Amino acid sequence: MASGTTAPPPPASLKRIVAASLIGTTIEWYDFFLYGSAAALVFNKLFFPGSDPLVGTLLSFLTYAVGFAARPLGALVFGHYGDRLGRKKLLVLSLLLMGGATFAIGLLPTHATVGAAAPVLLTALRLVQGFALGGEWGGAVLLVSEHGDAKRRGFWASWPQTGAPAGQLLATGVLSLLTATQSDAAFLSWGWRIPFLISGVLVVVGLWIRLSVDESPVFKQALARAEARRTTGTDGPEKLPLVSVLRHHWRDVLVAMGARMAENISYYVITAFILVYATTSAGVSRQTALNAVLIASAVHFAVIPAWGALSDRVGRRPVYLLGAAGVGLWMFPFFSLIDTGGFANLVLAVTVGLVLHGAMYAPQAAFFSEMFATRMRYSGASIGAQFASVAAGAPAPLIATALLASYDSSTPISLYVIGAVVLTLIAVGFAKETRDRDLSDVEATADERPVPAAPADARVPSDRGSAPPCPRT
């Protein structure tokens, strides 16, 4: 029987694991964010022509939102098999699916060539992207969280989170370079395809690194304990991870969903919707808006590990609450700075917004991982994170664009984000602190495991002496 405490891996091994998760998530988010930027700048013209420019953008963002709709399905499928088979296998599959779909988008014919089939094909590939990303996040953060030690888990687990700004940085950087070196006609004709085709090369690199790491030792121990219980007849048939999560961790799922509202909505307003608002309402050029997001994403990447390290010292909840409250207070100054049209003010607006967002995003990986037992952790963390994205990140650019079209003002958009902040403050406020948990000790309690029928005068054998019970959250 495996010991209840797992020694942290050697520093070189842990760094390799962090690098594998970081590079993989960077590629996945590059693919996902590339679509978002293209939806704001290109797809409205190539796949939804003939409409009013703002209506075309709305239709383009609608296909963008479809990717979010597929993320809960990816969370369910990848979470189930990730809790049954392991984290590594599913991470390789998610990378292949995401990279393949993105590469295929770069080869798609436009509306001018195949008519209505073009947006249909685009939407189908967006669904594949969303499905893959729904399974990617949970596996990547768990692989790092379950390899590291409790004292620095917030710091190490925050590194896969930097894959989001790194992917944003890479996607925005490539687009910015192309728009700066090409005419509008050349970019719309063929230049927009280059960033999508680059994904094929990135996937090969990501697979090479991701295949070199070992499975999580915490998962191996939990699997060995489950096998031992089945062999000795202590347990009956093992329940599906989804069933166990919804039965015993439904409160944690709700906390995770609520925590994601402000984080997810604010991020897509700050990084995706800004490309619409700055160019249509503030009169800023497309290149200027892209450069501002590029600079801010670099700062975002740098501050996430610092916020993660702070959560190891003061706790996940205080850092998360600080970020949520800060984003809510920043929304009105955010749009006021953009309205000036100055590049420095634009950079300041986006950078401060992303720094505050990082205070939520950095501790999120460790916070969510620490809520769930090992054999249902992939499912629990993924479900909580990805189901929230359907109500949060998916419609955020769409709702923000619709509010702008209806009211011709940023005030309703600010109030929309502030409403999400209130939900997050309530959810995280009711959560319990998880910073001091040892993931190797977080096991299903006896009432979470099926017990075979026994005579009334017989005692049901238990292994609770060998595995400490799961702390209630």
N, C-alpha and C positions, 0 to 999 in steps of 0.2 A: 504494500500500500504506500502511495506517495506521501511524502511529508506534507504537513499543512503549510509550510513556509518555503517559498522559492527563493534561492539565492539569486541576486541580480547577475546577468551575464557579464563577461569581461567587457571593459569599455570599448574595445575595438569591435566586438561583436554587436554591442548595442548601437554603436554609431552606424554600422552597416545596415542594421535593421531599420534605423531611423531614416537612413539615406534611401533605402528601398521603398519605404512608405512615402517619403517626401517626393521622390522622383515620380512614382506612380500617380500620386494624387495631383502633382503639378501637371502631368500630361492629361489626366482626366479633366481637370478644371480648365486647362488650356482649351481643350476641345469644347467644353460646355460654354465657357465664356466667349470663345470665338464666335459661336453661334449668336450669342446675345448682342455682341458688338455689330456683327453683320446684319442682324435683324433691324438694328437702329439705322444703319448706314446704307445697306445694299439690298437686302431681300425685299424691302417694300417696293423697290423699283424693278427688280428682275423677276420676282415671282408674283407680285400683286400690282401690275401696272394698270393705268387707266383710272385709278381712284384719286380722291383728294389726298395730298401728301400726308396729312395727319391720319386719315382713314387707312391709307396704305400702311403706315407705321403701326396702327392698331392691329391690323390683320397680321402683320409680320410678328408683332409681340404675342399674338394669339398662338401662333405655331411655336414660339419660344416657350409659352406657358404649358403647351402640350407635353414638353419634356418633363416638366415637374409632375404632371399627372401620372407619368409612368414610374416615377421614383418610388412611390409606396409599394407598387408591385415588385420592383427590384429589391426593395427592403425585405419584403416577405419571403421571396424566393431565395435570395442570397443569404438572408438571416437564417432561414431554416437549414439550408445545406451547410452554411458556415458553422452553425452550432453542432451539426452532425458530423461533418467531414473535416472541418478545420478551416482556419482563416486563409491560409496561403493559396490553396487551390482556387477558391472563389475570387481572390484578388487577381489572379492571373486571367481568369475568365472575364472579369469585368473590364480589365485593360484591353483585351482583345476586342470585345464588343464595342467599347467606346471608340477605340482607334479605328476600327473598321468602318463604323458608321460615319465618322468625321471625314475619313478619306473618301468615302463614297459621295458625300455632299460636295466635295471638290470636283467631282466628275459629273454632277447632275446637269441635265439640260434645263434651260430657263423657260419661262412662259412664252417667250417669242419663238421657241423651237417646237415645243410639244404642247403648248396650251395649258389647259387645266390640270393635266397630269403632273406638271412641274411642282406646284404647291402640294399635291398629294404625296409625291415621292419625298419631298422635303419634310413633310410632317411625319411620314413613316420612319425616316432616319432619325428625326428628332425624338421619336418615341424610343428607339433603340438606345440613343444617348442617355435619355432619362432613366431607362431601366438599368443600364450599366452603372450610372452614377448612384442610383439608389442602393446598390450593393457595395459600392466602392468605399464610401466614407466609413461605415461601421467596421469593416474588416481592416482598413488601414490604421485607424486609431487604436483598435484593439490589439493589433499585432505589436504595436509599440507599448501600449499600456500594460499588456500582460508579460512583456519581457523585462520591463524596468522595475525599479524598487519604489516603494510607496513614498519615500522622502522627496524624490524629484520627479514623480510621475507627471505632475502638472507641466513641468518644463519639457520633458521628453515627449509627452503626448501632444504638446502644442506644435511640434515640428511638422507632423502631417497636416496640421491646420494651415501652416504657411504655404501649403500647396495651392490654396485658393488664391491668395494674392500673387504667388509666383506664376500661376496659370494666367491670372488676369494680366500680370505684367508682361508675360510672354505674348499672349494674344494681342493685347493692346499695342505692344512694341512692334510686332510684325505688321499689324495694320497701319500703325503710324508711319513706319518706314515706307511701306508701299504707297500710302497716300501722299507722302512727301516727295517721292521719286517718280510717281506716275501722274499722268493727266487723269482727270475725272473719267474721260471716255475709255482710256486704257484700263483703269481700275475696274470700271463697271463691265467691261468686255471680258477680261480674263484675269486681271490682277488679283481679284478677290478670291480666286480659286487657290492661289499659292499657299496661304496659311493652312487651308484644310488639307492639302496634299502633303504638307510637311509633317502632319500627324503620323503618317505611315512610318517615317524614319524615327520619330520619337517613341513610338510603340515598341519598335525593335529594341531600342536602348532600354526602355523601361522593363521589358520582359527579361532581358538578360540579367538585370540587377535583381528583379523581384524573384526570379527562380533560384537565386543564390542564397536566400535566407531560409532559416529553419522555422518550423511551426512553433507556435506559442507554447512554452513549457507549462503554463497554467492550464491551457486547454488539454494538453497531453495528460496531465495529472487528473483532471476532471473526467476525461474519457476513460482512463484506467480505473478510477473509482467506480464509474458507472458499470464498466465491464465486470469488475469484481463483484458488485452487488447482484448483477444478473446471473453470474456464474454460481454464486452461493444461494441464489433463490431469495435473497433479501427483498428484492424489488420485483414487481410485476413488469408488464410492458412499459417501456419508457414513453412518457407523454410527448406530444409534439411541442417544440420550443414555443411556438406561437400560442398554444393553449396555456402553457405554464406562465408565459408572460402576462397574458390578459387576465389570468385567474389570480396570480399572486403579486404582480408588479404593475397593475393598472394605474395606481396612483403615481408611480414613477414615470410611466408613459405620459400621463397627463402633464406632469411637471416638465418633462423634456419638451413636449409640444408647446407648452406655454412659454418656456424659456427661449424657444426658437423664434417666436413671433417677432419681437423687436429686432433681434439679430438678423434674421433673414430678410424682413421687409426693408429695413434701413440699408442693408448692403446693396440690394438691387436698385433702390432709389438712388443711392449715392453713386453707383458705378455704371448702371445700365441706363436708367431714365435720364441721368444728367446729359447723355449724348443727345437726347431729344430736346430737353429743356434749354440747354445752353445754346444750341444751334437755332432753335425756333423762337424762343422768347427773349433770350439775352443777346442775340445777334453775334454770338461767338462762332468762329469758324470750326469746321469739323476737326481740323488738325490741332487747333488750340485745345479743344475739349479732350481729345485723345491724349495729348501731351500732359494735361493736368492729371488725368486718371493714371497715366504712366508713372509720374513722379509720386503721387499719393500711394500707389500700390507698392512701390519700393519701400516707402516708410512703413506701410502696413506690414509688409513682410518682416521688417526689422523689429517691430515692437511686439509682435505676437509671442515669441519666446520669452520676452521680458514679462509680459502679463502672466504667462504660464508659470514662470518662476515665482512671481509674486503670489499666485494662488497656492503655491506650496508653503508659503510662509504665513499667510493670513487666512487662507481658506478659499474654496471655489466661490461660495455665495457672495462674500463682500466684493470681490473683483467683478463678478458678473453683474451685481446690482449697480455698482459704480458705472459700468459701461452702459447699461440700459438707461439709467437716469441721465447720463451725459449726452447720449444720442438724442433723447427727448428734448433736452434743453438747447441743443445745438441746431435743431431743424430750422427755426426762423432765421437765425444768423446765417445758416448755410445758404438759403435761397437769396437772402439779401446781398451776400457777397457775390454770388453768381450774377445777380442783376446788374452789378456795376459794369460787367463786361471786361474787367481787367484780368489779365492772366495771373498776376500774383494773388489776387483775391480768389480767383477760381481754384488755384492750387491750395490755398489756405483752407477754403471751404471743404474740399474733398479730403485733404490730408487729416484735418482735425476730426472729420466725420469717421474716417477709417481707423484712426487711432482709438477713438472711443468704441467703435465696433469691435476692435481687437480685444478689448477688455471683456467682452462677452464671448467672442469666438475662441480665444486662447484656452480658458479653463474648461470649455465645453467638452472637449474630448475626454479628459480625465473624469470630469463631473458625471457625464452620462455612463462611462464605463464602470464607475464605482457603484452605480445604482443596482446593477443586475448580477444574478448568479452566473457562473461561468458557462454552463450548458444552455443558457438562454440569453447570454449577454449580447451576442451578435444580433439576434432578433430584437431584443428589447431596445438597444441603443439605436438600431437602424429604424425601427418602427416609430419610435418617439421623434427622431430627427426628420425622417422623410415624410411621414404623414403630415407633419406641421408645414412642410414646404409647399404642399398643395394649397393651403389656405394663406400662406405667407409669401414666399418668394415667387411662386408661380404667377399670381395675378398682380404682383406689386407694380411692375412697369406698366402693365395694362391699365390698372386702376389709376395710377398716377397720370398716365397719358389721357385717359378719359376725363379725369378731374380738370386737367389743364384745358382740354378742348371745351368743356362745359362752362368753366368759370373764368378762364383766361387769367388765373391767379395761382400763386404757389401756396397761398394760405390753406386751402383744403387739403393739399398734399402734406403739408406740415402736420395738420391735425390728424390725418390718417396715420402717419408714423407715430405720433404721440399716443394715439389710441392703442397701437401695438405695444408701445413701451409700457403702458399701464398694465396690460395683460401679463407681460413678462415680469414686471415687478411683483405682481400678485403671486405668480407661479413660483418664482425663485424664493420669494419671501416665505412661502409655506414649505419649501423643501428643507431637508435636513442636511447638515454639513457632512461631506463624504471624504474629506481630505486624508484622514488617518486610516482608511481601510486598506487592508492587505488583500489584494484580489485573489490570492491563493487560498484565503480563508473564507471567501464569499462563496458558500455552497448552498445548495437547496436544503431547506429545512425538512424535517421528516414528513411534515404534513404536505409538502410540495411534491413528494415522491409517492408513486402508487405503492400501496401495501397489499400483498396477497391476502386472500381470505384465510382466516385462522379460526380454530375452535374457540368458543367463548372463554374456556379456561386456559387457553394457551397464550403465551406472550409472543408478540411479534418481535423478531430479532431486529436490532438496530445497529448502525455503524456510526452513530453520532459521536461516539468517543474518539473516532479517528479523524473526523472532519468537523470543525466548529460550525455552528449554525450561522445562517446568513443574518447579518444585522438588519433589522427592519428599517425601511426608509419611509 
